[in-house]
Amino acid sequence: MATYRRTVEPAKPQRRILERFPAGAPRGVWPAEGYAAEQRRNGIPARVVMDLDSDSFLVIVEVAS
Protein backbone atom coordinates (compact mmCIF):
# COMPACT_ATOMS: atom_id res chain seq x y z
CA MET A 1 0.00 0.00 0.00
CA ALA A 2 1.39 3.38 -0.99
CA THR A 3 1.61 6.24 1.43
CA TYR A 4 1.27 9.81 0.26
CA ARG A 5 3.03 12.74 1.68
CA ARG A 6 1.53 16.17 1.20
CA THR A 7 4.08 18.88 0.59
CA VAL A 8 3.30 22.49 1.24
CA GLU A 9 4.86 25.16 -0.94
CA PRO A 10 6.23 28.07 1.07
CA ALA A 11 4.17 31.20 0.55
CA LYS A 12 5.85 33.70 -1.74
CA PRO A 13 5.84 37.26 -0.47
CA GLN A 14 3.67 39.65 -2.42
CA ARG A 15 5.35 42.45 -4.34
CA ARG A 16 4.27 46.04 -4.42
CA ILE A 17 5.42 48.08 -7.40
CA LEU A 18 6.69 51.53 -6.44
CA GLU A 19 7.65 52.74 -9.93
CA ARG A 20 8.12 51.56 -13.53
CA PHE A 21 10.92 52.61 -15.86
CA PRO A 22 11.20 51.78 -19.57
CA ALA A 23 14.11 49.52 -20.46
CA GLY A 24 15.24 51.81 -23.29
CA ALA A 25 17.25 54.30 -21.23
CA PRO A 26 20.49 55.55 -22.81
CA ARG A 27 23.58 53.45 -22.19
CA GLY A 28 25.08 54.12 -18.77
CA VAL A 29 21.88 55.67 -17.37
CA TRP A 30 20.12 53.59 -14.72
CA PRO A 31 17.02 55.51 -13.53
CA ALA A 32 15.42 52.49 -11.86
CA GLU A 33 18.58 51.76 -9.86
CA GLY A 34 18.84 55.40 -8.82
CA TYR A 35 15.23 55.48 -7.68
CA ALA A 36 15.64 52.23 -5.73
CA ALA A 37 18.80 53.56 -4.06
CA GLU A 38 16.94 56.71 -3.03
CA GLN A 39 14.15 54.59 -1.52
CA ARG A 40 16.69 52.48 0.39
CA ARG A 41 18.27 55.66 1.79
CA ASN A 42 14.78 56.53 3.08
CA GLY A 43 14.46 53.15 4.81
CA ILE A 44 12.33 51.39 2.19
CA PRO A 45 13.88 48.04 1.14
CA ALA A 46 13.36 48.56 -2.60
CA ARG A 47 14.95 46.50 -5.35
CA VAL A 48 14.83 46.42 -9.14
CA VAL A 49 13.44 43.56 -11.22
CA MET A 50 12.94 43.23 -14.96
CA ASP A 51 9.43 42.70 -16.32
CA LEU A 52 10.05 40.97 -19.64
CA ASP A 53 6.41 41.15 -20.74
CA SER A 54 6.34 44.95 -20.63
CA ASP A 55 10.08 45.46 -21.34
CA SER A 56 10.45 47.65 -18.28
CA PHE A 57 12.27 47.75 -14.96
CA LEU A 58 10.12 47.68 -11.82
CA VAL A 59 11.16 49.06 -8.48
CA ILE A 60 9.45 46.82 -5.95
CA VAL A 61 9.21 46.06 -2.23
CA GLU A 62 8.24 42.72 -0.76
CA VAL A 63 5.18 42.92 1.50
CA ALA A 64 4.14 40.29 4.03
CA SER A 65 0.98 38.47 3.08
A tleap script that builds the chain and sets N, CA, C and O, in Angstrom:
source leaprc.protein.ff14SB
mol = sequence {
  NMET ALA THR TYR ARG ARG THR VAL GLU PRO
  ALA LYS PRO GLN ARG ARG ILE LEU GLU ARG
  PHE PRO ALA GLY ALA PRO ARG GLY VAL TRP
  PRO ALA GLU GLY TYR ALA ALA GLU GLN ARG
  ARG ASN GLY ILE PRO ALA ARG VAL VAL MET
  ASP LEU ASP SER ASP SER PHE LEU VAL ILE
  VAL GLU VAL ALA CSER
}
set mol.1.N position { 0.843 -1.175 0.000 }
set mol.1.CA position { 0.000 0.000 0.000 }
set mol.1.C position { 0.893 1.244 0.000 }
set mol.1.O position { 1.834 1.351 0.786 }
set mol.2.N position { 0.587 2.152 -0.871 }
set mol.2.CA position { 1.387 3.377 -0.995 }
set mol.2.C position { 0.954 4.404 0.034 }
set mol.2.O position { -0.227 4.536 0.357 }
set mol.3.N position { 1.935 5.123 0.534 }
set mol.3.CA position { 1.611 6.242 1.427 }
set mol.3.C position { 1.914 7.535 0.684 }
set mol.3.O position { 2.866 7.613 -0.093 }
set mol.4.N position { 1.118 8.513 0.924 }
set mol.4.CA position { 1.266 9.809 0.256 }
set mol.4.C position { 1.661 10.849 1.267 }
set mol.4.O position { 1.141 10.911 2.381 }
set mol.5.N position { 2.578 11.644 0.848 }
set mol.5.CA position { 3.029 12.739 1.676 }
set mol.5.C position { 2.612 14.043 1.019 }
set mol.5.O position { 2.906 14.268 -0.155 }
set mol.6.N position { 1.950 14.880 1.742 }
set mol.6.CA position { 1.532 16.170 1.197 }
set mol.6.C position { 2.620 17.189 1.476 }
set mol.6.O position { 3.039 17.374 2.619 }
set mol.7.N position { 3.068 17.842 0.429 }
set mol.7.CA position { 4.081 18.885 0.594 }
set mol.7.C position { 3.401 20.234 0.462 }
set mol.7.O position { 2.482 20.420 -0.336 }
set mol.8.N position { 3.865 21.139 1.243 }
set mol.8.CA position { 3.303 22.491 1.242 }
set mol.8.C position { 4.348 23.436 0.675 }
set mol.8.O position { 5.472 23.508 1.171 }
set mol.9.N position { 3.967 24.152 -0.359 }
set mol.9.CA position { 4.863 25.157 -0.943 }
set mol.9.C position { 4.945 26.350 0.001 }
set mol.9.O position { 3.918 26.803 0.506 }
set mol.10.N position { 6.138 26.864 0.246 }
set mol.10.CA position { 6.225 28.070 1.074 }
set mol.10.C position { 5.553 29.238 0.355 }
set mol.10.O position { 5.658 29.386 -0.863 }
set mol.11.N position { 4.872 30.050 1.129 }
set mol.11.CA position { 4.175 31.198 0.552 }
set mol.11.C position { 5.187 32.214 0.047 }
set mol.11.O position { 6.131 32.576 0.749 }
set mol.12.N position { 4.975 32.666 -1.177 }
set mol.12.CA position { 5.846 33.698 -1.736 }
set mol.12.C position { 5.353 35.056 -1.257 }
set mol.12.O position { 4.148 35.309 -1.237 }
set mol.13.N position { 6.276 35.929 -0.871 }
set mol.13.CA position { 5.839 37.259 -0.466 }
set mol.13.C position { 5.240 38.011 -1.660 }
set mol.13.O position { 5.664 37.828 -2.801 }
set mol.14.N position { 4.282 38.829 -1.384 }
set mol.14.CA position { 3.673 39.651 -2.416 }
set mol.14.C position { 4.595 40.825 -2.715 }
set mol.14.O position { 5.348 41.280 -1.854 }
set mol.15.N position { 4.521 41.302 -3.939 }
set mol.15.CA position { 5.349 42.446 -4.339 }
set mol.15.C position { 4.465 43.655 -4.571 }
set mol.15.O position { 3.369 43.551 -5.122 }
set mol.16.N position { 4.957 44.789 -4.143 }
set mol.16.CA position { 4.269 46.045 -4.423 }
set mol.16.C position { 5.178 46.857 -5.333 }
set mol.16.O position { 6.350 47.067 -5.020 }
set mol.17.N position { 4.647 47.307 -6.440 }
set mol.17.CA position { 5.421 48.083 -7.403 }
set mol.17.C position { 5.397 49.548 -6.983 }
set mol.17.O position { 4.333 50.150 -6.839 }
set mol.18.N position { 6.589 50.112 -6.791 }
set mol.18.CA position { 6.690 51.525 -6.443 }
set mol.18.C position { 6.747 52.407 -7.683 }
set mol.18.O position { 6.169 53.493 -7.711 }
set mol.19.N position { 7.452 51.929 -8.712 }
set mol.19.CA position { 7.653 52.737 -9.928 }
set mol.19.C position { 8.047 51.834 -11.081 }
set mol.19.O position { 8.624 50.766 -10.872 }
set mol.20.N position { 7.735 52.264 -12.307 }
set mol.20.CA position { 8.119 51.559 -13.534 }
set mol.20.C position { 9.018 52.469 -14.362 }
set mol.20.O position { 8.810 53.681 -14.427 }
set mol.21.N position { 10.022 51.861 -14.995 }
set mol.21.CA position { 10.923 52.606 -15.861 }
set mol.21.C position { 11.095 51.827 -17.163 }
set mol.21.O position { 11.310 50.615 -17.126 }
set mol.22.N position { 11.005 52.495 -18.311 }
set mol.22.CA position { 11.205 51.780 -19.574 }
set mol.22.C position { 12.637 51.259 -19.671 }
set mol.22.O position { 13.571 51.870 -19.151 }
set mol.23.N position { 12.791 50.134 -20.338 }
set mol.23.CA position { 14.110 49.518 -20.459 }
set mol.23.C position { 14.987 50.221 -21.481 }
set mol.23.O position { 16.166 49.882 -21.588 }
set mol.24.N position { 14.480 51.171 -22.227 }
set mol.24.CA position { 15.237 51.807 -23.290 }
set mol.24.C position { 16.003 53.050 -22.890 }
set mol.24.O position { 16.171 53.950 -23.712 }
set mol.25.N position { 16.472 53.129 -21.655 }
set mol.25.CA position { 17.249 54.296 -21.229 }
set mol.25.C position { 18.591 54.313 -21.961 }
set mol.25.O position { 19.087 53.259 -22.358 }
set mol.26.N position { 19.181 55.488 -22.143 }
set mol.26.CA position { 20.492 55.554 -22.807 }
set mol.26.C position { 21.543 54.737 -22.055 }
set mol.26.O position { 21.451 54.549 -20.842 }
set mol.27.N position { 22.523 54.266 -22.783 }
set mol.27.CA position { 23.584 53.455 -22.189 }
set mol.27.C position { 24.261 54.210 -21.048 }
set mol.27.O position { 24.626 55.377 -21.188 }
set mol.28.N position { 24.421 53.529 -19.926 }
set mol.28.CA position { 25.078 54.118 -18.772 }
set mol.28.C position { 24.141 54.878 -17.847 }
set mol.28.O position { 24.572 55.372 -16.805 }
set mol.29.N position { 22.867 54.980 -18.210 }
set mol.29.CA position { 21.885 55.667 -17.369 }
set mol.29.C position { 20.989 54.598 -16.751 }
set mol.29.O position { 20.412 53.779 -17.466 }
set mol.30.N position { 20.875 54.604 -15.446 }
set mol.30.CA position { 20.116 53.589 -14.724 }
set mol.30.C position { 19.070 54.250 -13.824 }
set mol.30.O position { 19.253 54.265 -12.607 }
set mol.31.N position { 17.988 54.793 -14.370 }
set mol.31.CA position { 17.020 55.513 -13.535 }
set mol.31.C position { 16.340 54.627 -12.500 }
set mol.31.O position { 16.062 55.088 -11.393 }
set mol.32.N position { 16.064 53.367 -12.828 }
set mol.32.CA position { 15.418 52.488 -11.858 }
set mol.32.C position { 16.339 52.223 -10.670 }
set mol.32.O position { 15.894 52.226 -9.523 }
set mol.33.N position { 17.623 51.994 -10.945 }
set mol.33.CA position { 18.582 51.759 -9.859 }
set mol.33.C position { 18.732 52.993 -8.980 }
set mol.33.O position { 18.833 52.882 -7.758 }
set mol.34.N position { 18.747 54.158 -9.595 }
set mol.34.CA position { 18.844 55.399 -8.822 }
set mol.34.C position { 17.635 55.613 -7.930 }
set mol.34.O position { 17.770 56.030 -6.780 }
set mol.35.N position { 16.455 55.328 -8.462 }
set mol.35.CA position { 15.231 55.480 -7.677 }
set mol.35.C position { 15.209 54.480 -6.519 }
set mol.35.O position { 14.840 54.831 -5.399 }
set mol.36.N position { 15.607 53.232 -6.793 }
set mol.36.CA position { 15.641 52.226 -5.731 }
set mol.36.C position { 16.643 52.612 -4.646 }
set mol.36.O position { 16.366 52.438 -3.460 }
set mol.37.N position { 17.795 53.128 -5.038 }
set mol.37.CA position { 18.795 53.557 -4.056 }
set mol.37.C position { 18.262 54.691 -3.184 }
set mol.37.O position { 18.508 54.727 -1.978 }
set mol.38.N position { 17.539 55.604 -3.796 }
set mol.38.CA position { 16.936 56.706 -3.030 }
set mol.38.C position { 15.916 56.162 -2.019 }
set mol.38.O position { 15.857 56.628 -0.881 }
set mol.39.N position { 15.125 55.187 -2.436 }
set mol.39.CA position { 14.150 54.590 -1.521 }
set mol.39.C position { 14.846 53.874 -0.369 }
set mol.39.O position { 14.403 53.958 0.777 }
set mol.40.N position { 15.941 53.168 -0.673 }
set mol.40.CA position { 16.685 52.484 0.392 }
set mol.40.C position { 17.280 53.472 1.377 }
set mol.40.O position { 17.316 53.203 2.577 }
set mol.41.N position { 17.753 54.623 0.883 }
set mol.41.CA position { 18.274 55.663 1.789 }
set mol.41.C position { 17.172 56.166 2.717 }
set mol.41.O position { 17.452 56.606 3.832 }
set mol.42.N position { 15.925 56.105 2.263 }
set mol.42.CA position { 14.784 56.533 3.079 }
set mol.42.C position { 14.214 55.399 3.927 }
set mol.42.O position { 13.168 55.567 4.555 }
set mol.43.N position { 14.887 54.245 3.954 }
set mol.43.CA position { 14.464 53.146 4.811 }
set mol.43.C position { 13.490 52.168 4.172 }
set mol.43.O position { 12.969 51.290 4.859 }
set mol.44.N position { 13.236 52.295 2.893 }
set mol.44.CA position { 12.330 51.388 2.187 }
set mol.44.C position { 13.190 50.358 1.458 }
set mol.44.O position { 14.021 50.739 0.633 }
set mol.45.N position { 13.017 49.067 1.737 }
set mol.45.CA position { 13.876 48.040 1.138 }
set mol.45.C position { 13.513 47.740 -0.325 }
set mol.45.O position { 13.042 46.646 -0.638 }
set mol.46.N position { 13.729 48.688 -1.191 }
set mol.46.CA position { 13.361 48.561 -2.602 }
set mol.46.C position { 14.442 47.839 -3.388 }
set mol.46.O position { 15.629 47.919 -3.070 }
set mol.47.N position { 14.002 47.128 -4.428 }
set mol.47.CA position { 14.949 46.502 -5.346 }
set mol.47.C position { 14.373 46.556 -6.756 }
set mol.47.O position { 13.184 46.816 -6.945 }
set mol.48.N position { 15.215 46.312 -7.726 }
set mol.48.CA position { 14.827 46.417 -9.136 }
set mol.48.C position { 14.716 45.026 -9.735 }
set mol.48.O position { 15.597 44.186 -9.552 }
set mol.49.N position { 13.622 44.791 -10.455 }
set mol.49.CA position { 13.442 43.557 -11.216 }
set mol.49.C position { 13.046 43.930 -12.634 }
set mol.49.O position { 12.529 45.019 -12.883 }
set mol.50.N position { 13.297 43.010 -13.562 }
set mol.50.CA position { 12.945 43.230 -14.959 }
set mol.50.C position { 11.622 42.543 -15.252 }
set mol.50.O position { 11.446 41.366 -14.938 }
set mol.51.N position { 10.691 43.275 -15.853 }
set mol.51.CA position { 9.426 42.704 -16.322 }
set mol.51.C position { 9.570 42.495 -17.819 }
set mol.51.O position { 9.466 43.445 -18.596 }
set mol.52.N position { 9.808 41.251 -18.226 }
set mol.52.CA position { 10.054 40.968 -19.636 }
set mol.52.C position { 8.824 41.213 -20.502 }
set mol.52.O position { 8.953 41.624 -21.655 }
set mol.53.N position { 7.633 40.964 -19.960 }
set mol.53.CA position { 6.411 41.150 -20.744 }
set mol.53.C position { 6.216 42.599 -21.181 }
set mol.53.O position { 5.789 42.862 -22.305 }
set mol.54.N position { 6.530 43.535 -20.289 }
set mol.54.CA position { 6.339 44.948 -20.625 }
set mol.54.C position { 7.637 45.641 -21.023 }
set mol.54.O position { 7.627 46.831 -21.337 }
set mol.55.N position { 8.766 44.908 -21.016 }
set mol.55.CA position { 10.078 45.458 -21.336 }
set mol.55.C position { 10.368 46.700 -20.493 }
set mol.55.O position { 10.736 47.756 -21.008 }
set mol.56.N position { 10.190 46.537 -19.178 }
set mol.56.CA position { 10.450 47.655 -18.280 }
set mol.56.C position { 11.071 47.134 -16.988 }
set mol.56.O position { 10.975 45.952 -16.657 }
set mol.57.N position { 11.710 48.054 -16.273 }
set mol.57.CA position { 12.267 47.750 -14.964 }
set mol.57.C position { 11.267 48.209 -13.918 }
set mol.57.O position { 10.715 49.306 -14.009 }
set mol.58.N position { 11.039 47.361 -12.922 }
set mol.58.CA position { 10.121 47.678 -11.825 }
set mol.58.C position { 10.915 47.849 -10.549 }
set mol.58.O position { 11.798 47.048 -10.243 }
set mol.59.N position { 10.602 48.885 -9.813 }
set mol.59.CA position { 11.164 49.055 -8.475 }
set mol.59.C position { 10.094 48.535 -7.525 }
set mol.59.O position { 8.985 49.064 -7.466 }
set mol.60.N position { 10.445 47.491 -6.786 }
set mol.60.CA position { 9.454 46.816 -5.948 }
set mol.60.C position { 9.905 46.734 -4.488 }
set mol.60.O position { 11.080 46.918 -4.170 }
set mol.61.N position { 8.950 46.454 -3.620 }
set mol.61.CA position { 9.212 46.064 -2.233 }
set mol.61.C position { 8.399 44.808 -1.959 }
set mol.61.O position { 7.288 44.654 -2.465 }
set mol.62.N position { 8.953 43.926 -1.164 }
set mol.62.CA position { 8.240 42.724 -0.757 }
set mol.62.C position { 7.344 43.105 0.417 }
set mol.62.O position { 7.784 43.810 1.325 }
set mol.63.N position { 6.096 42.649 0.409 }
set mol.63.CA position { 5.178 42.918 1.504 }
set mol.63.C position { 4.706 41.596 2.071 }
set mol.63.O position { 4.441 40.656 1.321 }
set mol.64.N position { 4.598 41.514 3.380 }
set mol.64.CA position { 4.142 40.285 4.029 }
set mol.64.C position { 2.676 40.050 3.669 }
set mol.64.O position { 1.867 40.976 3.616 }
set mol.65.N position { 2.369 38.792 3.426 }
set mol.65.CA position { 0.976 38.472 3.084 }
set mol.65.C position { 0.211 37.965 4.269 }
set mol.65.O position { -0.974 37.652 4.151 }
savepdb mol mol.pdb
quit
